[in-house]
């Protein structure tokens, strides 16, 4: 039976969100927008003409508070605590644990709206599985950025900065670097038995995994200098450690690659590499012996950040198409840079996985021809008549010979793909299947499973359904690489309903649909934490 603990509808006055959730009240329904919730992509035109070289262009326009946005980019108005939604179909009884996802949940502060999707206030979402049932909780991260929003202040972030002349003093005081935000809305990780919300600014926030209540700012027990950091920490179950990286600016910028052993909150430096640019790097991969970073020519410039009228960290970015992409292959034990092949200018948000194949190293990732996609995710473009006209991500395989630095690039899947994942047990090991969001149809995003050995693919689509990041979960004790489930949230734009979907990992047959109590704003990333 659906139901759960009481919820609180969040106030929409001034700051727009309350600080606490009340228990013992009936559920409050969320009003729905009469406007078309998600519009079809308009591939025949560009919403904003972005330059092929130079600064990343952020589309901006003044939007009144009364203007509505597409449904997946509207603010959540309610927090639910341990809600038990109805389950249509059957969730396998062996699925026991908790999926925690992170992403933007609120886009307006009073009369102002953030400029970029990446700047929405962080909202954690928890889906707990037990004996075929699901319990759902969502809660805004009570960060300093959230407190500012409650006071009616929209603070500077990735693509949003409203400080005006006050930014001049802030810029000088911070030697040209944007003030780091604690709006940790990108990912989550478990570090030293703490659950931590992550973003690319060097501020992290701990939270309670059962209630999602915010605890304190999380700090590492070391003195590693970082100005931009990894929101994606590679969780390597075979080495029982997390692998990450950080960028340090200076006369010679550097990338610091580090490990965090299980049960520790101290980062151990693997190596520091001189950066070219440096580049905006969002993700990395590991094999059992290597760490791999892709340094694209989407570069970060402190000089560009010195502009006191900058709209945020996005104005640090510039695309340099004449500069090649560099692949950094690092020995994770010695720290030696064993290979650094270069090739044509490309951009990568997300890696799939990497592994050793004899004397070669294989890296699968999602590749874009340029950095347009970063500026294309502005709220103004997402408000337009169609979704931004950016190329679909290409699932690519890089095969590297570390002795010669030769590199071969092959496309594995003809369709568009993003938000790729492999089962946790496959991290750093040979994988056969990659799961991801399929992106090359109008009016929907689907689920795709690519056989990386044969090049064949299975897909699942439903009209007007926008599926988010899929999480493959292997059945405990099984040796089969696709024996398990794939879990993903999805927005049905026609029904104005977000559901949690459970698929058979082998066939992509939909096994269960769990109707959530409200429309969730589109999120970013999450992790499944099995019961121990």
Secondary structure, 3 states (H helix, E strand, C coil): CCEEEEEEECCCCCCCCCCCCCCCCCCCCCCCCCCCCCCCCCCCCCCCCCCCCEECCCCCCCCCCCCCCCHHHCCCCEEEEEEECCEEECCCCCCCEEEEEECEEECEECCEECCEHHHCEEEEEEEEEECCEEEEEEEECCCHHHHHHHCCCCCCCCCCCCCCCHHHHHHHHCCCCCCCCCCCCCEEEEECCEEEEECCCCCEEEECCCCCCEEEEECCCCCCCCCEECCCCEEECCCCEEEEEEEECCCCCEEEEEEEECCCCCCEEEEEEECCCCECCCCCEECCCEEEEEECCEEECHHHHCCCCCCCHHHHEEECCCCCEEEEEEECCCCCEEECCEECCCECCCEEEEEEECCEEEEEEEEECCCHHHHHCEHHHHCCCCCCCCCCCEEEEEEEECCCCEEEEEECCCCCEEEEECCHHHCCCCCCEEEEEECCCCCCEEEEEEECCCCCEEEECCCCEEECCCEEEECCCCCCCCCEEEEEEEEECCCCEEEEEEEECCCCCEEEEEECCCCCCCCCEEEEEECC
